[in-house]
Amino acid sequence: MAISDFSSTNSVASTEKLPPRINLLTMFRLGLFQMGLGMLAVLTLGVLNRVMIAELNIPATITAGTLAVAQFVAPTRVWFGQISDAKPLFGKHRTGYVWIGAALFMIALSLALGVIWRLGDVVRANGAWVWTTETILETALLALMIALYGIALCVSSTPFFALLVDISDEDNRGKLVGIVWSMMTVGIAVGGIISKVLLKRLEESNASFEQLQAAINGLFIIVPAIVFLLAIIATFGIEEKYSRYSIRSTIGEREDKITLGAAIKILTASRQTGLFFTFLLVMTVSLFMQEAVLEPYGGQVFRMSVGQSSMLNTFWGIGMLMSLSATGYFLIPRLGKRKTTEFGCLAVAVCFILMILSGFTSNAKLFQTVLVLFGLSAGVTTTGALSLMLDLTAAETAGTFIGAWGTAQALARGTATVMGGIVLDIGKAIFSSSNVLAYGLVFALQAVGIILAIACLSRVNIKEFRDTAKAAIAAVIESDLDG
């Protein structure tokens, strides 16, 4: 018999007990969870970022540094993923953790907002930002609250992604990924609209700071509550009806024996784990370095106004939304996951070159068109890579693997933002007389990074991974029996 496929049932006999396949409506329902995370991203990276810098006069470095803490607690994903593998909560491996985490990030976000207002009061009392014992303590407390918020996201999102592995099969996983991640883009748009409408109304009425504070407080009560409700709706009854975890697991009723140490042994048993981890790091950093420089590029090179440059992310967001689901439905079934990912990476690299060339024309319309193409390419890359990511798991330790992949992506996103600013400063120092070349250095480095990511991906072998993972799991079972 062929090596057991961890993305499908482990034996012919078990197919008789296989739960029903998820349908299109269920995929969209699961996407509500990601939609909620998109709305939260707008609150933290959009509203909080603006309020701290513009209204409270907190330095941008302090603002970015504290908000980035949520990304750098990502290594806890491995632990929470392993816990969801080994210890069911409320009788379920995934759903209970999703709900608990959603409740916790509601609380943590509310506490973080309270600390921000207190820090703002200190700055206003001093007349400007001054390093004092009070500002240091409040900043440290804010970093702690943001860290707790990030940990709560890990508690909720890691088991959710593991649930996607549990309930899907290899042939429909691409469609599921495309739909679920496209819903996150919808959430970002919805969250942005809600925030923009609120802030615009306050600006038009010349609202006082107290009115702004009250409105923001209300926003941070209503939106997190909606997100929590979406998490419940998205996952209620899904695990009981569709999960294949118990059928796929070779350990059966002995899940409690999968300790963190054993899970790490399985995780690191194959060199393929390191190769794919490296691919995710390089690909994600290369894909998102432009986030820190895109709007300044529009302003300094294309002479866009603040309002016009603020819409640049919308152009590539539209392209990404268009391609996420389409990739899962049309490209992956025809090209396969690896070739789809490689095609997307190549297209992304071409788009970065086009961004540089459009700068020499100073044609804003051309630049916007390139951004739409970039979004389309990024959507193909993301869907292909995430589909591969969900395939590179072992049934018994799906949460642990998803935690590792999530850690790679989160650390890479944080690193990408910092690197984008650093490379731009280097570019300005080297090409002081040419903004196009200074920004072009960032885009060129991204193109090179994407090509390196393709080289890493070409060495990933899913069959070798599964063979090694199966042997590692068998070794864990044997050691438990011997011990």
N, C-alpha and C positions, 0 to 999 in steps of 0.2 A: 504493500500500500504506500502511496506517495506521502511525503512529509505533510503532516497536518497543517492546514491553513488556518492561522489564528484569526483570520477575518471571516471565516465561515465555520460551519459545524465541524466537529472533530471526528465524526464517524457517520457512516451511512445510516445506522440505526437511529441516531439522534435527530435526523431530519423529520421523523414522524412527529416529534414533539416541538418542532421549530415554531416559534411564535409567528404571527402574521407580519408581512412586510409593511413598512410604513408607507403611507400614501402621501400625495402631494399636499393635502390639507394639513396633515400632521407635520410635514416639514415646515410649512409656513407657521404653524403654531409654535414649534420649537424655536423658530426664528424670532419670536417675540422676546425671548430672553436676550438675544444679541441686540435687538432693537433697544431694549432697556439700557444695556451697557453703552450703546452709542449715545443715548440721551445723557447718561452720567458723564461721559467724556466731554460733552459740551459744557456741562456745569463746572467741571474741574479745570479743564484746559481753556475754556472760553470765558465763562462768567467770572470765576474766581481769579483767573489770570488778569483779566481787565480791571476788576475791582481793586485787587491788591496793588497794581501798578498805577492806574489812573486816578482812582478815587482815594486810596489810602496812602499813596506816595511811598510804598514799600519798594526798595530797589528791585530791579528786574532779576538780578542774580539771586537774591534771597527768594523771590517768588518762584523762579524756575527751579531753584535747588530744592525747596521744600516740596513743591508739587511733584518733582521727579522721584521723590522717595517712594511713592506708590509703585513705581516701576522696579526699583532696586530691592524690594522685598520679594521679588519673584522666585528666588530659590525655595521659598516655603511651599511653592506649588508641588514640588516633588514629595514632600512630606504629606501634604493634604491629599494628594492623589493616592499615595500608598495607603493612607488611613481609609479612604473610601473603598479601596480594593479589599482591605482586610477586615474592616469592622463596619458592618451594616448599621445604619442609624434609622430608627423607627421601622426596622424590617427591610430597609432598602439600602443598596450600596451607593446610590448617587443622589436621589431626589432629596432626602433629608438634609444632606450637606448643602445642596443648592439653596434650599429655603433658609437654613440657618445663616448661611453666608449673606444672603440677600437682606435679612433682617439686621445683621451686624453692620453692613456697609451703610444702611440708612442711619443708624445711630452714630457711627464714626464720622460720617459726612456732616451731620448736624453739630457734633462736638467740634470738628475742625473749623466750621464757620464761626462758631462762638469765639474760638481762640483768635481767628483772623480779625474780628471786630475789636477784641481787646488789644491786639497788637497795633491796630490802626489808631486806637485811642492813645496809646503810648506815643506813637509817632506825632500825632496832632498836638499832644501836650508838649512835646519837645520842639515843635515847630518844623522839624525835619527828621530824617532818619539819623539817629546817633547811636553808636554802640554803647549801650549801658547794660548793667546787670539785668534790668527789667526786659530790655529788648532781646537779650541773649536767652533769657529763660522762656519768654513767650515764643521766640522762634524755635527753640528746642522742643517746646510743648506742641507747637504746630506741626513740626516734623514728625513727632510721635503720633499725633492724631492722623496725619496723612499716611504714616506707616501702617497704622491699625486699619485704615480704610483700604489700603492696598492688600493687606493680609486678608481682610474680609472678602475682597474680590477674588483672591486666590482660593479661599474656602469654597466660594460659590461656583466660580467659572471652571476650575479644574475638573471637579466631578461632572459638571455639565458636559464638557468636551469628551470626557470618558464615556458618558452616557451615549453620546453620538456614535462612539465605537460599538458600544454594547447593542444598540438597536438597529444598526445598519449592516449591510452586506457589501462586499467589495464592488459589486456591479451597480449599486445605487448610492454609494458614498459620495461620489463626485457631485451628483445632483443635490444631495443633502447639504454638503458644504457650500455649494454655490448659493442656495436659497438662504441658508442660515446667515451666512456672512453678508449677503446683500441686504438683509434686514438690519444689520448693524449700520450700514450706510443710510438706510431710511431713518434709523433712530437718530443719527447725527444730524440729518436734515430737520427732523421734527424738533429735536432739542434746540437747534439753532434758530428755527422760526419762533419758537416759544420765547426764547431769551431775547431775540432781536425785537420782537413786538413789545415785550415788557420794557426793555431799555429805551426803545424809541418813544414810547408813550411818556415815560418819565422825563426824557430830554425835552420833548415838546411842551410839557407842562412846567418846565423849569423847576423840577422837584428838588426839595431840600435833601441834604444828606440823610436826614432821619427818615424821609419818605423812601429814599432809595434803599436804605438799610431794611426797612419794613418789607418792601417789595421783594428784595433778595431773600430775606428770611422765609417769606411765604413760598417763593419759588423752590427753596431747598427743603421745604416740607412736602409740597405737592408732588414735585417730580420724583424724588426718591420713593414716595408712597406708590406712585404709578408704576415705577420700575419693579418694586417688590410684588405688586399685584400681577404684573406681566410675567415675572419669574414663576409665580404660582400657576397661572393659566398655561404657560408654555410647557410645564413639566408634569402637571397633575395627571396621574394615571398612565403616563407614558412608560415608565419603567416596568410596571406590573404587566402591561399588555405586550410590549415589544422587545424587552430585554432578552438577549441571548447569552447573558453572562454565565448562568449556571450550566448551560449546555456546552459552552465552549471551554469552560475551565476544566483542566485536567486534575485539579485539586479537589473539585467538588465541594463537599461540606467542610473542607479543612481550610477555608480562606483565612481563618485566624492564625494559621501557621505562616502566612506570608508576612514575616516581620520586615521592618524597614531595611535591615541589613540584607535579608534574602532578596528583597525587591531590587536593591542597589546592585547586588551580584548579577541578577538577571539583566538589569539595565545596562551594565557595563560588560556583559559577557561577550558581546559582539563588537568588533571594530567598526561595524556599520553604524552603531549608535554614535560614535565619535564623528564619523564622516558626515552623517546627516545633521548632527548638532552644529558642526562647522558650517555646513551649507546654509542652515537656517540663520546663523549669526551673520555670515557674510552677505547673504541675500537681503536680509531685513535691514541691516545697516545701509547697504547700497541703495535700497529702495526708498528709504525715508530721510536721508541726509538733507534732501532739498526742502523739507518742511520748515527748517529754521531760516532759509534764505529766499524762499519763493516770493514772498510779498515784497521784501526789499529789492529783489531783482526787478519786479514789475515797476516799482517806483523809480529806481535809479537808472534803469536801462530803457524802459518803455514810457517813462514819464506818466505813469498812472497815478490817479488820485488815491487817497486812502481808501475810499469806498470801492473804487475799481479793483485795487490790489487785494482787498479783503475777499473778493469774489473768485480769486484764482483757484483756491482749493475746491471751489464748487465745480469748476470745469473738469478737473481730473476726477472729482468725486462722481460726477455724472457718468463719465466714461467707465469708471470702475463699477458702478451700479449696473450699467448696461451689460458688462461682460461677465460678472460673477456667475449669475444663473446660466447664461448662455454657454459658458465654458463647461459647466457641469453637465448640461444636457446635450451639447453638440460636439465640442472638441474632445473631451476626455473619452467618450465612448468610441471615437474614431481614431484618435492619436495615441491614447493611453496616457497615464498620469505623468510619467517621466518626460515623454516627448512634448506633452502640453506645457509642462513647467519650463522645459528648455526653450521652447518656442516663445513663451511669454517673456523669459529673461532676455532673449535676443532682441525682441521687440522693444523692451524697456531700454536696453543699451542704445538702440538706434534713436529712441525718443530723447535720451539725454544729449546725444550729439545734435539732434534737431533743435533742442532748447538753446544750445550754444549758437548755432547758425542763425536762429531767429533773432538772437540778440544783435547780430551785426546788421540786421535789416531795420531794427527799431519798430517793426510792424507788430502792434499789440494784437491784432486779429490773428495773425499767423501764430503768435505765441500761444494764444488761447486755443487755437486748433490743435497745436502740438500737445497741449495739456490734456485735451480730450483723448487724443491718441495714447498719451502716457497712461491715462486712467484705464483705457481699454486693455492696454498691455499689462498694467499692474494687476488688473482683475484676473486675467488669464494666469499670470504667475502665482498669485495668491491662492486661487482655487486649486491649481495643480499641486502646489506645495503643501497646502493643508490636507488635500486628499491623500498624498503620499504620507504625510505625518500621521494621519489616522490609521493608515495601513501598517506603519512601522510601530506596532504595539503587539504585546502578547496579551491574550485574553485575561490571564490571571493577574496581570500587573498593568492593565490599561491606564489606570489613574496615575501610576508612577511615571510611565512613559509620557503621557500627556503633560504631566507636571514638568518633566525635563524639557520637552519641546516648548512649552509655554514659557519656561524660564529663559530659554535661548532667545525667544522672540521679544520678551519684555526687556531683558538686558540690552538687546540690540537696539530697540526703539529709543531707550534712554541714551545709549551711546551715540546713536545716529544724530540726535538733536545737538549734543555737545560737539561732535565732530564737524557738523555742518558749519557751526559758528567759528570753530578753530580754523578750518580750512579756508573759509572766506577771509578771515583776518590775514592769514598767510598770503592768500591771493592778492589782497589789497596792498600788502607790503611789497610783493614782487611786481605786480602790474599796477602801480599807483596811478598811471595815466589812462587806464582802460578798465572800466567797470565790467565790460563784457568778458574780458579775459579773467578778471578776478573771480567773478561768479562762475565763469566757465570752468575754472579749476575744480570747483565742487562737482559740477555735472560730469566732467571728464573722469574724476576719481570714482564717481558712482558707476559710470559705464565700465570702467576697468574692474571694479568690485563685482559687478553683475557677471562679467565674463569669468572671473575667478570662481564665482558661485556655481556656474555651469560646470566648470572643471571638477569641483567637489561632487556635484550631483552625479556626474558620469561614473563615479567610482562607487556609488551606492548600489548595493545588490540586495533586493528584498528577500530573495530565496535564501541567501547566506544568512541574513538576519534571522529569518524564521527557524532555520536549522539550528543555529547557535542558541536562540532563545529557548527552543524546545529542549535542547540538551541541558541548558542551565536550570530550567524548571524541573526536569527529571532529577537533576542532582540535588535540588532543594528538597524534593519529596523524599529521596533516598536518605539524605542526611537526617531529616525529621524522623523517619522510620528507624534509623540506626540509633538516633539519640533518645 
